[in-house]
């Protein structure tokens, strides 16, 4: 399935939130208002806080 997706440019539809907006993402998920999947970007937060290798 992953190979098919990569070869045919199939990508997921997600809502992306910054780490600081996690409560907003969680609230949308709890209220069933999320469109498809909620993804929280922790990369920027980890870099800003010295946790990125």
N, C-alpha and C positions, 0 to 999 in steps of 0.2 A: 504494500500500500504506500509506503514512504517513497519507494522508487517511482511508482506511477505518479505520485504527487509532484515529485521533483522534475520528472521528465515532461510533465504536462502543465507546469506552472500553476498548480492548485495550491491555494493559500487559505488559511483559516480566516474567518471574519471575527474580529475581536474588538472590544473596547479597551483601550490602553489608558492606564492611570499612572501618575507618578507616585512614588512611595508616600509622599506627604498627603496624597489624596486617598490613601487606603481606606479611611473611614467612609468616604463617599462611595467608593467601589463596593465595599462590604454592604453598605446600606442599600444600594441599587440591587445587589444580589439578593439580599433578604426580602426585599419588597417585590421580587420577580420583575424588576424593571430593566434588568440587564439585557442587552441585545447580544445573543449568542454567548460569548465567554468574556469574562473580565480578566485582564492581565495587568498585574502591578509591576512596573519597571523599578527594580531595586538596584540596577547597575549604576545609575547616576548617583543615587544616595550612597551606595557603598564606596564609590570613588571619592565623593566629597567628604566622607568620614574615615578615609584611610583604610577601608576594609577590602579594597580591590587589589589583587596581586598582579 
